[in-house]
């Protein structure tokens, strides 16, 4: 009887380990969370909230229903970090004056009355692709932007045995014997990310090679131009 091929044996072991890791991941999720006796102070929320003036409008129910679908909160460890994340999120879709927007897919799920509060606008996203989004015409007095203290009220339940087994299986996959096999059958592997990584490393090497002939004092004092002119 011929001995088992070492590649096939490693392939079986990698698949068995991956199946077990997936089961452990599901068991960890099913453990859930436990409520803390005293909440822990943790950062800030910058958010859009509805005010009492919304009760003055006839379409109050429409405004409240569409408001629940919007991304109106950003968390940060400090107020400055929360504001930075807020501005980054708003700058993706050319939002002015902190007016919330929704995508075309979200727009199609709205009712007719809710769609009447939306104004379409188009902009060019990555690779010159024309994208359509919708502004939400909320009355100015019906909402405001504020900071709210954030608290941790629940903690994830951790099983030490599952954590230990999970780390052991991960270290086994990263060993010299199984690493290449695991990378070869990884379902989340992307050839485009690999090519992008190669190009990025090549660009970094070229930059260091170009600056290797200069003195460190000139680099610190910004006497060298970082632009590639050739």
ZAVORO-53665 format. One line per 5 residues: number of its first residue (from 1); their letters; for each residue z, x, y of C-alpha. Coordinates in nm, 2 decimals. Each point is the difference from the previous one (the first is absolute). Layout:
N
NUM	a	Z:X:Y ~ ...
END
This chain:
230
1	xxxxx	0.00:0.00:0.00 ~ -0.10:0.14:0.34 ~ 0.28:0.06:0.25 ~ 0.01:-0.23:0.30 ~ -0.19:0.14:0.30
6	xxxxx	0.24:0.12:0.28 ~ -0.19:-0.19:0.27 ~ 0.02:-0.33:-0.18 ~ 0.37:0.05:-0.06 ~ 0.06:0.08:0.36
11	xxxxx	-0.20:-0.31:0.11 ~ 0.21:-0.22:-0.23 ~ 0.32:0.14:0.14 ~ -0.11:-0.04:0.36 ~ -0.10:-0.37:-0.05
16	xxxxx	0.33:-0.07:-0.18 ~ 0.20:0.16:0.28 ~ -0.19:-0.20:0.26 ~ 0.06:-0.32:-0.18 ~ 0.37:0.07:-0.02
21	xxxxx	0.01:0.10:0.37 ~ -0.16:-0.34:0.09 ~ 0.26:-0.18:-0.21 ~ 0.28:0.19:0.18 ~ -0.15:-0.09:0.33
26	xxxxx	0.00:-0.37:-0.09 ~ 0.36:0.02:-0.12 ~ 0.11:0.17:0.32 ~ -0.16:-0.28:0.21 ~ 0.17:-0.27:-0.21
31	xxxxx	0.34:0.15:0.08 ~ -0.02:-0.15:0.34 ~ 0.24:0.06:0.30 ~ 0.36:-0.06:0.07 ~ 0.15:-0.12:0.33
36	xxxxx	0.22:0.24:0.19 ~ 0.34:-0.12:0.12 ~ -0.06:0.15:0.34 ~ -0.35:0.05:0.15 ~ -0.10:0.36:0.09
41	xxxxx	-0.15:0.07:0.34 ~ -0.36:0.13:-0.05 ~ -0.25:0.03:0.28 ~ -0.17:-0.25:0.23 ~ -0.26:-0.27:-0.02
46	xxxxx	-0.25:-0.06:0.28 ~ -0.14:-0.35:-0.04 ~ -0.16:-0.30:0.15 ~ 0.22:-0.31:-0.01 ~ -0.06:-0.36:0.12
51	xxxxx	0.21:-0.12:0.29 ~ 0.15:-0.35:0.07 ~ -0.30:-0.07:0.24 ~ -0.22:-0.06:-0.31 ~ 0.17:-0.34:-0.02
56	xxxxx	-0.18:-0.10:0.32 ~ -0.34:0.01:-0.16 ~ -0.16:-0.29:-0.20 ~ -0.14:0.24:-0.26 ~ 0.35:0.15:-0.08
61	xxxxx	-0.04:-0.04:-0.37 ~ -0.35:0.17:0.00 ~ 0.14:0.30:0.20 ~ 0.30:0.04:-0.24 ~ -0.22:-0.03:-0.31
66	xxxxx	-0.25:0.26:0.11 ~ 0.28:0.23:0.13 ~ 0.14:0.03:-0.35 ~ -0.33:0.16:-0.12 ~ 0.00:0.27:0.27
71	xxxxx	0.12:0.36:-0.03 ~ 0.26:-0.01:0.28 ~ 0.26:0.26:-0.11 ~ 0.01:0.38:-0.01 ~ 0.30:0.20:-0.12
76	xxxxx	0.11:0.34:0.13 ~ 0.31:0.22:-0.04 ~ 0.02:0.01:0.38 ~ -0.15:-0.21:0.28 ~ -0.25:0.27:0.08
81	xxxxx	-0.12:0.02:-0.36 ~ -0.03:-0.38:-0.02 ~ -0.20:0.00:0.32 ~ -0.23:0.27:-0.13 ~ -0.07:-0.19:-0.32
86	xxxxx	-0.05:-0.31:0.20 ~ -0.26:0.16:0.22 ~ -0.18:0.16:-0.30 ~ -0.03:-0.33:-0.17 ~ -0.12:-0.17:0.32
91	xxxxx	-0.26:0.27:0.07 ~ -0.17:-0.05:-0.33 ~ -0.15:-0.33:0.12 ~ -0.04:0.05:0.37 ~ 0.30:-0.23:0.08
96	xxxxx	0.08:-0.03:0.37 ~ 0.33:-0.13:0.14 ~ 0.15:-0.01:-0.35 ~ -0.20:-0.31:-0.09 ~ 0.00:-0.04:-0.38
101	xxxxx	-0.32:-0.03:-0.20 ~ -0.11:-0.10:-0.35 ~ -0.29:0.10:-0.23 ~ -0.29:-0.23:-0.09 ~ 0.14:-0.05:-0.35
106	xxxxx	0.33:-0.13:0.16 ~ -0.20:-0.21:0.24 ~ -0.18:-0.18:-0.28 ~ 0.33:-0.11:-0.15 ~ 0.12:-0.17:0.32
111	xxxxx	-0.03:-0.37:0.07 ~ -0.24:-0.14:0.26 ~ 0.27:-0.04:0.26 ~ 0.13:0.36:-0.06 ~ -0.35:0.14:0.03
116	xxxxx	-0.03:-0.16:0.34 ~ 0.26:0.25:0.12 ~ -0.21:0.30:-0.11 ~ -0.26:0.19:0.21 ~ -0.24:0.23:-0.19
121	xxxxx	-0.08:0.35:0.11 ~ -0.20:0.28:-0.16 ~ 0.05:0.37:0.00 ~ -0.14:0.30:-0.20 ~ 0.23:0.13:-0.27
126	xxxxx	-0.05:0.31:-0.21 ~ -0.36:0.10:-0.09 ~ -0.14:-0.22:0.28 ~ 0.09:-0.32:-0.18 ~ 0.02:-0.31:0.22
131	xxxxx	0.32:-0.18:-0.07 ~ 0.10:-0.35:0.12 ~ 0.37:-0.08:0.08 ~ 0.16:-0.29:0.19 ~ 0.24:-0.01:0.29
136	xxxxx	0.28:-0.26:-0.01 ~ 0.02:-0.20:0.32 ~ 0.38:-0.04:0.02 ~ 0.13:-0.13:0.33 ~ 0.16:0.27:0.20
141	xxxxx	0.34:-0.17:0.03 ~ 0.01:-0.09:-0.37 ~ 0.07:0.36:-0.13 ~ 0.15:0.33:0.11 ~ 0.04:0.35:-0.13
146	xxxxx	0.35:0.14:-0.07 ~ 0.20:0.26:-0.20 ~ 0.23:-0.11:-0.28 ~ 0.26:0.20:-0.19 ~ -0.10:0.06:-0.36
151	xxxxx	0.26:-0.01:-0.29 ~ -0.01:0.08:-0.37 ~ 0.15:-0.31:-0.18 ~ -0.10:0.08:-0.36 ~ -0.01:0.30:-0.23
156	xxxxx	-0.23:0.05:-0.29 ~ 0.17:0.00:-0.34 ~ -0.05:0.34:-0.18 ~ 0.02:0.06:-0.37 ~ 0.09:0.37:-0.06
161	xxxxx	-0.15:0.01:-0.35 ~ -0.34:-0.14:0.12 ~ 0.00:0.24:0.29 ~ 0.07:0.30:-0.23 ~ -0.27:-0.11:-0.25
166	xxxxx	-0.25:-0.06:0.28 ~ 0.05:0.35:0.14 ~ -0.02:0.16:-0.35 ~ -0.33:-0.17:-0.07 ~ -0.14:0.10:0.34
171	xxxxx	0.10:0.36:-0.06 ~ -0.17:-0.01:-0.34 ~ -0.32:-0.13:0.15 ~ 0.01:0.29:0.26 ~ 0.05:0.26:-0.27
176	xxxxx	-0.28:0.26:-0.06 ~ -0.09:-0.17:-0.33 ~ -0.06:-0.35:0.13 ~ -0.08:0.04:0.37 ~ -0.38:0.04:-0.03
181	xxxxx	-0.02:-0.28:-0.25 ~ 0.20:-0.24:0.22 ~ -0.22:0.08:0.30 ~ -0.32:-0.06:-0.20 ~ 0.10:-0.35:-0.11
186	xxxxx	0.19:-0.10:0.32 ~ -0.13:-0.35:0.10 ~ 0.09:0.06:0.37 ~ -0.19:0.33:0.03 ~ -0.27:-0.01:0.27
191	xxxxx	-0.28:0.25:0.01 ~ -0.05:-0.06:0.37 ~ 0.36:0.10:0.07 ~ -0.05:0.32:-0.20 ~ -0.32:0.08:0.19
196	xxxxx	0.17:-0.07:0.33 ~ 0.29:0.23:-0.10 ~ -0.24:0.28:-0.08 ~ -0.18:-0.03:0.33 ~ 0.33:-0.01:0.19
201	xxxxx	0.13:0.32:-0.18 ~ -0.34:0.17:0.07 ~ 0.03:-0.09:0.37 ~ 0.36:0.14:0.02 ~ -0.11:0.33:-0.17
206	xxxxx	-0.29:0.04:0.25 ~ 0.24:-0.06:0.29 ~ 0.24:0.26:-0.12 ~ -0.28:0.24:-0.07 ~ -0.14:-0.05:0.36
211	xxxxx	0.35:0.07:0.15 ~ 0.09:0.29:-0.22 ~ -0.16:0.25:0.24 ~ 0.22:-0.09:0.30 ~ 0.34:0.12:0.10
216	xxxxx	0.30:-0.23:-0.04 ~ 0.09:0.03:0.37 ~ -0.34:-0.14:0.10 ~ 0.05:-0.29:-0.23 ~ 0.35:-0.08:0.13
221	xxxxx	-0.11:0.02:0.36 ~ -0.30:-0.23:-0.06 ~ -0.25:0.27:0.11 ~ -0.23:-0.10:-0.30 ~ -0.23:-0.30:0.01
226	xxxxx	0.04:-0.21:-0.32 ~ -0.34:-0.16:0.04 ~ -0.28:0.11:-0.24 ~ -0.30:0.11:0.22 ~ -0.22:0.15:-0.27
END
